[in-house]
Amino acid sequence: MELVKVGFLGAGGIAQAHAYSMDVLKYYYPVVPEIIRESVASVRPESREKFAQKFGFAKAETVEEFTVNKNIDTVFILGPNNVHFDHFQLALQMPAVKRIYLEKPVCSSLEEEEKMKALLKSANPSIKIQVGFQYLMTSSVREALNFWKSGKLGKPIHFDLKYYHGDYLQTAYREKRVTRLTPAPDGGAMADLGSHGISLLMAFLSEDLQITSALQGGGFEGVPAGSDLFSSLSLFDPESGAVGNLAASRISSGSGDLVQLEIYAENGAIRYSSQNSEHFEYYIEGSNQWIKQMVGSNYQPVTSFPSGHVPPGWLRSMVHAHYCFFTGNDERSFVPDLKHGLAVQRIVRQTATHLTEFRRKFN
């Protein structure tokens, strides 16, 4: 395997998760590249210097210094949502870059979407771009998706997806995460949480999903009206004719980190819940029983460490996302590229328009 020289643009909480994932790759997989932590860049000197020291990066640089660093061949874009596009544009211009890992959302406006599409067409095709929809890498989701694509359940008819948190009910939690309370499409529950749900639905259905309407609920002092704490979309899939709902919430008390997907089809149904992440379930019409398909942390044929029956966690799926990013050696995984990221962003952007119309009519 080649030597990989990594640079992080961003030194916050998600950057720590990525640093961890790189550290533990060698424990989970037999063949991984040797990774050199070359540089970390962020706006505040104290943040980048502390991060570099704690996680073993050779340099702590300004963004300007970072983008002319000729040693960096792999860039992780991990800063605030509103700088993702700018950092992506800079990364493409870096002299030695071969790989870019872009955290979601990929950008924050229609103008940036259009520019990003143009950049994608003109970019060096040898540069690998992967978007941070790590939930696609959860082992049970991977296997559920492969089972769904076998066609055994037939065409989808209707679907329902929920991604719920409850932490924003706490004032202290909201105050620490003010940057995530910016109005949609830059912030809000649908951009932050719902984008993962959109990504999942597009993987199972199609990237041509369309919004027919949207609802918004919840309001707290200090939270802008345009920042959705809860939002729900009615969606239509032109490819299959299926319809359904997607809801994203930061104010669902007692929900924990809940992701729940159900798809009902001509010949049966399939469902997954993060509350039982070691398996998915399916139903074949006429069988009169739901089948529980145990998966655990089984990422075979590439790995099943620490054991196939161990429940997979959020960080485990990120580790596998890193494996796919650095090696590309897993044909069973749906690896989200920039085209997928832009398809998700289209729905996130359109959500903001629909929510504005909802508030104008009902508030």
C-alpha positions in Angstrom: 0.0 0.0 0.0 1.2 3.5 -0.7 2.2 6.1 1.9 -0.7 8.6 2.4 0.0 12.1 3.7 -3.2 13.6 5.2 -4.3 17.1 6.0 -7.4 18.2 8.0 -9.2 21.4 7.2 -11.0 21.7 10.5 -10.2 20.9 14.1 -13.6 20.4 15.8 -15.5 17.5 17.2 -16.0 15.7 13.8 -12.3 16.1 13.1 -11.6 14.2 16.3 -13.9 11.3 15.1 -12.0 11.2 11.8 -8.6 11.2 13.6 -9.8 8.3 15.7 -11.0 6.4 12.6 -7.6 6.7 10.9 -5.8 5.6 14.0 -7.8 2.3 14.4 -7.9 1.2 10.7 -5.0 -1.2 11.2 -6.9 -3.0 14.0 -9.9 -3.7 11.9 -8.4 -4.5 8.4 -5.5 -6.6 7.4 -4.3 -4.3 4.6 -4.4 -0.5 5.0 -2.0 2.2 3.8 0.5 3.9 6.1 -0.9 7.2 7.0 1.2 10.3 7.8 -0.6 13.1 9.6 1.0 16.0 7.8 -1.1 19.1 8.8 -4.2 20.5 10.4 -5.6 23.9 9.6 -8.4 26.0 11.2 -9.1 29.7 11.8 -8.1 29.8 15.5 -4.4 29.2 16.2 -5.1 27.7 19.6 -7.5 25.2 18.2 -5.3 23.9 15.4 -2.2 23.8 17.6 -3.9 21.9 20.4 -5.4 19.5 17.9 -2.1 18.9 16.1 -0.3 18.2 19.4 -3.0 15.9 20.7 -3.6 13.8 17.6 0.0 13.7 16.2 -0.2 16.1 13.2 3.3 17.4 12.2 2.0 20.9 11.5 -0.7 23.4 12.6 -1.2 25.8 9.7 -3.4 28.6 8.5 -5.7 27.7 5.7 -3.5 29.7 3.3 -0.4 27.8 4.4 -2.2 24.5 4.2 -3.3 25.0 0.6 0.3 25.5 -0.6 1.7 22.5 1.4 3.1 20.2 -1.3 3.3 17.2 1.0 -0.5 16.8 1.4 -2.0 14.3 -1.0 -5.3 13.6 1.0 -7.6 16.3 2.3 -10.4 16.0 4.9 -12.8 18.9 4.7 -14.2 19.1 8.3 -14.9 22.8 9.0 -18.2 24.6 9.5 -20.9 23.9 6.9 -20.7 27.4 5.3 -17.0 26.9 4.3 -17.2 23.4 2.8 -17.5 24.7 -0.7 -14.6 27.2 -0.4 -12.4 24.6 1.2 -13.3 22.0 -1.6 -12.4 24.6 -4.2 -9.1 25.2 -2.5 -8.4 21.5 -2.1 -8.9 20.8 -5.8 -6.2 23.4 -6.6 -3.6 21.9 -4.2 -0.5 20.7 -6.0 -0.4 17.0 -4.8 -4.0 16.2 -3.9 -5.2 12.7 -4.9 -8.2 12.3 -2.5 -10.8 14.6 -0.9 -13.1 13.5 1.9 -15.9 16.1 2.1 -18.1 16.2 5.1 -21.8 16.9 4.5 -23.4 19.2 3.6 -21.3 19.6 0.5 -22.2 23.3 0.2 -24.8 25.9 1.3 -26.5 27.5 -1.6 -27.8 27.0 -5.2 -24.9 29.2 -6.5 -22.4 26.9 -4.8 -24.2 23.8 -6.1 -23.9 25.0 -9.6 -20.2 26.0 -9.2 -19.5 22.6 -7.6 -21.1 20.8 -10.6 -18.8 22.8 -12.9 -15.8 22.0 -10.7 -16.7 18.3 -10.8 -16.8 18.3 -14.7 -13.4 20.1 -14.9 -11.6 18.4 -12.0 -8.9 15.8 -12.6 -10.8 12.5 -12.8 -8.1 10.7 -11.0 -8.9 12.7 -7.8 -11.1 10.5 -5.6 -13.9 12.4 -3.9 -16.0 10.8 -1.1 -18.8 12.5 0.9 -19.3 12.0 4.6 -22.6 10.0 4.7 -21.1 7.4 7.0 -24.5 6.0 7.9 -24.4 4.1 4.6 -21.5 2.1 6.0 -23.3 0.8 9.0 -23.1 -3.0 8.5 -26.8 -3.7 8.8 -27.6 -0.9 6.5 -25.1 -2.2 4.0 -26.6 -5.7 4.1 -30.2 -4.4 4.0 -29.4 -2.3 0.9 -27.9 -5.3 -0.8 -30.9 -7.5 0.1 -33.2 -4.7 -1.2 -31.4 -4.5 -4.5 -31.8 -8.2 -5.0 -35.3 -7.4 -6.2 -37.0 -10.0 -4.0 -39.4 -7.5 -2.5 -40.4 -5.9 -5.8 -41.1 -2.2 -6.5 -41.4 0.1 -3.5 -44.9 1.6 -2.8 -44.4 3.8 0.2 -41.7 4.5 2.8 -41.0 6.3 6.1 -37.7 7.5 7.5 -37.0 9.2 10.9 -33.8 10.7 12.3 -34.5 12.0 15.8 -32.4 13.6 18.5 -33.6 15.3 21.7 -30.6 17.2 22.9 -31.6 20.7 21.7 -34.4 20.7 24.3 -31.5 21.6 26.7 -30.6 25.3 26.7 -26.9 24.6 27.5 -26.7 22.3 24.5 -28.2 24.8 22.1 -25.9 27.6 23.4 -22.8 25.5 22.7 -23.9 24.8 19.1 -25.0 28.2 17.9 -23.4 27.6 14.4 -25.7 24.6 13.9 -28.8 26.8 14.5 -28.3 29.0 11.4 -31.3 29.0 9.0 -31.7 26.3 6.4 -30.2 25.2 4.1 -26.9 26.1 5.9 -28.1 24.7 9.2 -31.1 23.2 10.9 -32.3 19.6 11.6 -32.9 18.7 7.9 -29.4 19.9 6.8 -27.6 18.3 9.8 -29.6 15.1 10.5 -32.0 14.8 7.7 -29.3 14.9 5.0 -28.3 11.4 6.3 -31.9 10.3 5.9 -32.1 11.7 2.3 -28.8 9.9 1.5 -30.2 6.6 2.8 -33.5 7.0 0.8 -31.6 7.9 -2.3 -29.4 4.8 -1.9 -32.5 2.6 -1.6 -34.7 4.4 -4.1 -33.2 7.0 -6.5 -31.3 10.2 -6.5 -34.2 11.9 -8.3 -36.4 12.2 -5.2 -38.7 15.2 -5.2 -40.3 17.2 -2.4 -44.0 17.8 -2.6 -44.4 19.7 0.7 -42.7 20.4 4.1 -43.7 21.1 7.7 -41.8 22.7 10.5 -42.3 22.7 14.2 -40.7 23.8 17.5 -39.3 27.2 18.5 -37.0 28.4 21.3 -35.7 31.8 22.3 -32.5 32.5 20.5 -33.2 30.0 17.7 -33.9 31.8 14.3 -37.2 31.0 12.8 -35.5 29.7 9.7 -33.6 27.1 11.6 -35.8 24.0 11.7 -35.6 22.1 15.0 -38.1 19.7 13.6 -39.1 19.3 9.9 -40.9 16.8 7.9 -40.9 16.3 4.1 -43.4 14.6 1.8 -41.4 12.9 -1.0 -42.0 11.3 -4.3 -39.7 9.0 -6.3 -40.3 9.5 -10.0 -38.3 6.4 -10.9 -40.6 3.9 -9.0 -43.7 6.0 -8.2 -43.2 5.4 -4.5 -44.2 8.1 -2.0 -43.3 8.7 1.7 -42.1 10.9 4.5 -38.8 11.9 6.0 -38.7 13.6 9.4 -35.6 15.1 11.1 -35.7 16.3 14.7 -33.5 17.8 17.3 -36.3 18.1 19.9 -37.7 14.6 20.2 -37.4 13.9 23.9 -36.1 10.4 24.9 -35.3 9.4 21.3 -31.6 9.1 21.8 -29.9 8.8 18.4 -32.8 7.2 16.5 -32.6 6.3 12.8 -35.6 4.3 11.6 -36.3 3.2 8.0 -39.3 1.3 6.6 -40.0 0.5 2.9 -43.2 -1.3 1.9 -43.1 -2.9 -1.5 -45.2 -5.1 -3.9 -43.9 -8.4 -2.5 -43.1 -7.5 1.1 -41.3 -4.9 3.3 -38.0 -4.1 4.9 -37.1 -2.2 8.0 -34.1 -1.0 10.1 -33.7 0.8 13.4 -30.6 2.1 15.0 -32.1 0.9 18.3 -31.4 -2.6 17.1 -28.4 -1.9 14.9 -27.1 -5.5 14.8 -29.9 -6.6 12.4 -32.4 -5.6 9.8 -35.8 -7.2 9.2 -37.8 -8.2 6.1 -41.2 -9.6 5.3 -42.1 -11.7 2.3 -45.8 -11.4 1.4 -47.7 -14.6 2.2 -45.0 -15.8 4.7 -46.9 -14.4 7.7 -43.7 -13.6 9.5 -41.0 -11.0 9.8 -37.4 -12.4 9.3 -34.7 -10.9 11.6 -31.4 -10.9 9.6 -28.5 -10.8 12.1 -25.5 -8.8 10.8 -23.6 -7.4 13.8 -20.2 -5.9 12.9 -19.8 -8.3 10.0 -18.1 -6.4 7.2 -17.0 -9.6 5.3 -15.2 -10.3 3.1 -13.0 -7.4 4.2 -13.3 -7.9 8.0 -15.5 -9.0 10.9 -13.4 -7.6 13.7 -13.9 -7.8 16.7 -16.6 -10.3 15.9 -19.6 -10.6 13.5 -22.1 -10.6 16.3 -20.9 -7.4 18.1 -23.4 -4.5 17.6 -22.0 -1.9 15.3 -21.7 1.7 16.6 -21.6 5.1 14.9 -17.8 5.2 15.0 -17.5 1.8 13.5 -19.3 2.9 10.3 -17.0 5.9 10.1 -14.0 3.5 10.3 -15.4 1.6 7.4 -16.0 4.8 5.5 -12.2 5.5 5.9 -11.4 2.0 4.7 -13.4 2.6 1.5 -11.9 6.0 1.1 -8.3 4.9 1.4 -8.5 1.5 -0.3 -11.8 1.3 -2.3 -11.8 -2.4 -1.6 -15.4 -3.2 -0.7 -17.8 -3.8 -3.6 -20.7 -4.4 -1.1 -20.7 -0.8 0.2 -22.6 2.1 -1.3 -19.8 4.7 -1.4 -21.2 8.3 -1.6 -19.5 10.4 -4.3 -19.9 14.1 -5.0 -22.8 13.4 -7.4 -24.6 11.7 -4.6 -23.7 14.6 -2.2 -25.1 17.2 -4.7 -28.3 15.2 -5.1 -28.8 15.2 -1.3 -28.0 18.9 -1.2 -30.6 19.7 -3.8 -33.3 18.3 -1.4 -31.8 20.2 1.6 -31.8 23.4 -0.4 -35.4 22.9 -1.6 -36.4 22.1 2.0 -35.5 25.7 2.9 -37.8 27.0 0.3 -40.7 24.8 1.3 -40.3 25.6 5.0 -40.3 29.4 4.2 -43.6 28.9 2.4 -45.0 26.9 5.4 -44.0 29.6 7.9 -45.4 32.3 5.7 -48.8 30.5 5.5 -49.2 29.2 9.0 -47.1 31.3 11.4 
